[in-house]
Amino acid sequence: MLTLGINYSQMHDSSACIVRDGELLFAVAEERISRLKHDAGFPKNAIRACLDFAKVGADQLDEVCFGWQTAGPVFRHDLKCYATGKMPLTYLNGLNSTLHFLSMWHQESGAKKFTQQFGPTKAKMRFVDHHLAHAISAYAYSGWDISIAHLLSFSVFSPIVMSGK
């Protein structure tokens, strides 16, 4: 199985990695290639570097995994935080959340941008909750059979127990 992992949200540093049968082959942050510190744009250069390193095209991928949810759940989460007072509902906060939602929704949370840049693919597009992605990566490289991850952010507290191989 050949999987391309993409970190892209227009808010954080973008990056990409490629994994074959569970083995990490290559990973790079977009800023290392674009030379723009904290580059949050679509990581087309990082993706190209991953594909080139693995000597494959986008049409050979089995999965493309994004380390963020689709636009809808992120926007609903923001609205819930505004409604419960976890985030202040100001004009700028509301505007930023709405503009981010519309931008990501228009580009299908990055999937549309991927196919525009790299052509059609048979790969399954997957979207992983961002905080869960942090927990999974910590667990995967911990070397432990069972672990507990506590996810803390300004709006999330979620203990997760993971076990497996």
Secondary structure, DSSP 8 states (H G I E B T S, - for coil): -EEEEEE--SSS--EEEEEETTEEEEEEEHHHHH--TT--S--HHHHHHHHHHHT--GGG-SEEEESS--HHHHHHHHHHHHHHTSS---HHHHHHHHHHHHHHHHTGGGHHHHHHHH-----EEEE--HHHHHHHHHHHTT--SEEEEEEE-SS-EEEEEEE--
